[in-house]
């Protein structure tokens, strides 16, 4: 019953609250975007519902904290690349429908070669409720400021496997050090990590911890 009322509240307030979300590029003009859910270049292999434009949005609070992250990284010669930020609930629902079709493994070789599709929920790579939908979670990496090339993190974004976990022993010391540059800078500026995905961070004091939004990314 509680979840039902949360959904009703979300639908009632979503348009008003959407005005409180900011485009990351308006706060960080030199941010790099790689919004693959607005294309077929993702773990499902199809365009994801709810993504209308290759931009990223966050709550005002998360945007301000991320600006501080960018400033800290810039002083060290790095910048931010964002893969995903706010994610509408309809996109999460799309993930759920895809996960139920066991025969649809178009991108298995690239994104989850060592795992059965049936365990992706159990292992926490896909969830029926995503922090992204609350507007203060994002997926990101760092790039070299001069070249724009991604820093080597040992595994690509959205790769489902333990090589993507924090603390994995399957990557080099240099790759671990690179992940720690991102980790330490995000922690310093108020974000917490997700243990299974080195790229996934959530603002500690997120403003909408119980609301799951559904307006489009556009």
C-alpha positions in Angstrom: 0.0 0.0 0.0 2.9 2.4 0.8 4.4 1.8 -2.6 1.0 2.4 -4.3 0.7 5.8 -2.6 4.3 6.7 -3.5 3.5 5.9 -7.2 0.4 8.1 -7.1 2.3 10.9 -5.4 5.0 10.6 -8.0 2.5 10.9 -10.9 0.8 13.9 -9.3 4.0 15.8 -8.6 6.4 14.7 -11.4 5.8 17.7 -13.7 6.3 20.2 -10.9 9.4 18.4 -9.6 10.9 18.0 -13.1 11.4 21.8 -13.0 13.8 21.3 -10.1 16.1 19.1 -12.2 19.0 20.6 -14.0 20.9 19.7 -17.2 24.4 18.8 -16.2 25.9 20.6 -19.2 24.3 23.8 -18.0 26.2 23.5 -14.7 29.4 21.9 -16.1 29.7 23.2 -19.7 32.7 21.0 -20.5 31.2 17.7 -19.3 31.4 14.9 -21.8 28.2 12.9 -22.5 27.9 9.3 -23.7 24.2 8.7 -23.3 23.9 5.2 -24.7 20.4 4.6 -23.5 19.4 7.1 -26.2 20.7 4.6 -28.8 20.9 0.9 -29.3 24.5 0.8 -28.0 23.6 -0.6 -24.5 23.1 -3.9 -22.8 19.7 -4.4 -24.3 20.7 -3.5 -27.8 17.7 -1.2 -28.4 16.8 2.4 -27.7 15.5 2.7 -24.1 12.1 4.1 -23.4 12.0 7.6 -21.9 15.2 8.8 -23.5 14.4 11.5 -26.1 17.7 13.3 -26.2 21.4 12.6 -25.4 21.5 14.8 -22.3 21.7 14.1 -18.6 19.8 15.7 -15.7 20.1 15.7 -11.9 18.5 17.3 -8.9 19.8 20.7 -8.1 21.6 19.4 -5.0 23.4 16.6 -6.9 24.2 19.0 -9.7 25.9 21.4 -7.3 27.9 18.6 -5.7 28.9 17.3 -9.1 30.2 20.7 -10.1 32.6 20.5 -7.1 33.7 17.1 -8.3 34.5 18.5 -11.7 36.4 21.4 -10.2 38.5 19.1 -8.1 39.3 16.8 -11.0 40.1 19.7 -13.4 42.9 20.7 -11.0 44.5 17.3 -11.6 44.1 17.3 -15.3 40.9 15.3 -15.5 37.2 15.9 -16.5 33.9 14.0 -16.2 32.2 11.8 -18.7 28.5 11.0 -17.9 26.8 7.9 -19.2 23.5 8.2 -17.3 21.9 10.3 -14.6 18.2 10.8 -14.0 16.4 7.8 -15.4 12.6 7.7 -15.8 10.7 4.8 -14.3 9.4 3.9 -17.8 13.1 3.1 -18.7 13.4 0.9 -15.6 10.2 -0.9 -16.6 11.7 -1.4 -20.1 14.7 -3.1 -18.4 12.3 -5.3 -16.4 10.4 -6.4 -19.5 13.7 -7.2 -21.4 15.0 -9.3 -18.5 11.9 -11.5 -18.6 12.6 -12.5 -22.3 15.3 -15.1 -21.8 16.0 -15.6 -25.5 16.8 -11.9 -26.0 20.6 -11.9 -25.5 21.7 -9.7 -28.4 24.4 -7.9 -26.4 25.4 -10.7 -24.1 28.9 -11.0 -25.6 29.7 -7.4 -24.9 27.9 -6.6 -21.6 27.5 -9.9 -19.7 29.5 -12.6 -21.4 30.1 -14.6 -18.2 26.6 -14.4 -16.7 23.2 -15.9 -17.4 20.7 -13.2 -18.1 18.5 -14.8 -15.4 20.8 -13.8 -12.6 21.1 -10.1 -13.4 18.4 -9.0 -10.9 19.7 -11.4 -8.2 23.2 -10.0 -8.5 22.0 -6.4 -8.4 22.9 -5.2 -11.9 19.3 -4.5 -12.7 16.6 -3.4 -10.2 12.9 -2.9 -10.2 13.5 0.3 -8.3 16.5 2.4 -9.3 18.2 5.2 -7.5 18.6 6.9 -10.9 14.9 7.5 -10.9 15.1 9.6 -7.8 17.3 12.1 -9.6 20.5 12.1 -7.6 22.3 9.0 -8.9 24.5 8.9 -11.9 26.9 6.7 -13.9 30.2 8.3 -14.8 33.9 8.0 -15.4 36.9 10.4 -15.8 38.7 11.5 -18.9 42.0 13.2 -19.6 41.2 16.9 -19.9 43.6 17.6 -22.8 42.7 14.6 -25.0 39.2 13.6 -23.9 40.3 10.0 -23.7 38.8 7.8 -21.0 41.0 6.9 -18.1 41.5 3.1 -18.0 39.2 1.7 -15.3 39.8 -2.0 -16.0 36.3 -2.7 -17.3 33.8 -0.7 -19.5 30.7 1.0 -18.2 27.7 -1.3 -17.7 29.8 -4.4 -17.9 28.0 -6.9 -15.6 30.6 -9.0 -13.8 32.8 -9.0 -10.7 35.6 -7.2 -12.6 33.4 -4.1 -12.3 33.1 -4.4 -8.5 35.0 -2.1 -6.2 37.8 -4.1 -4.6 38.1 -6.6 -7.4 41.5 -8.3 -7.8 41.0 -8.8 -11.5 42.4 -5.4 -12.5 45.9 -3.9 -12.3 47.2 -1.6 -9.6 47.1 1.3 -12.1 43.5 0.6 -12.9 42.6 0.4 -9.2 44.4 3.7 -8.6 42.4 5.3 -11.5 39.1 4.0 -9.9 40.2 5.5 -6.6 40.7 8.9 -8.2 37.0 8.9 -9.0 36.0 7.3 -5.8 37.9 9.6 -3.5 36.7 12.7 -5.3 33.1 11.6 -5.3 33.2 10.8 -1.6 34.9 14.1 -0.8 31.9 15.9 -2.4 29.1 13.9 -0.8 28.5 10.9 -3.0 28.5 7.2 -2.0 29.5 4.3 -4.2 27.6 1.2 -5.3 29.8 -1.7 -4.6 29.0 -3.7 -7.7 29.6 -0.9 -10.2 32.7 1.4 -10.1 30.8 4.0 -12.2 27.7 4.3 -10.1 27.3 7.0 -7.4 24.4 8.5 -5.3 24.3 11.8 -3.4 24.3 11.0 0.3 21.7 13.7 1.1 19.5 13.2 -1.9 16.5 15.5 -1.8 13.9 12.9 -3.1 14.7 9.6 -1.4 11.2 8.2 -1.7 10.0 9.5 -5.0 10.5 7.7 -8.3 10.0 10.1 -11.3 8.8 9.3 -14.8 9.2 12.4 -17.0 11.3 11.9 -20.1 14.9 12.8 -20.6 14.6 15.4 -23.3 
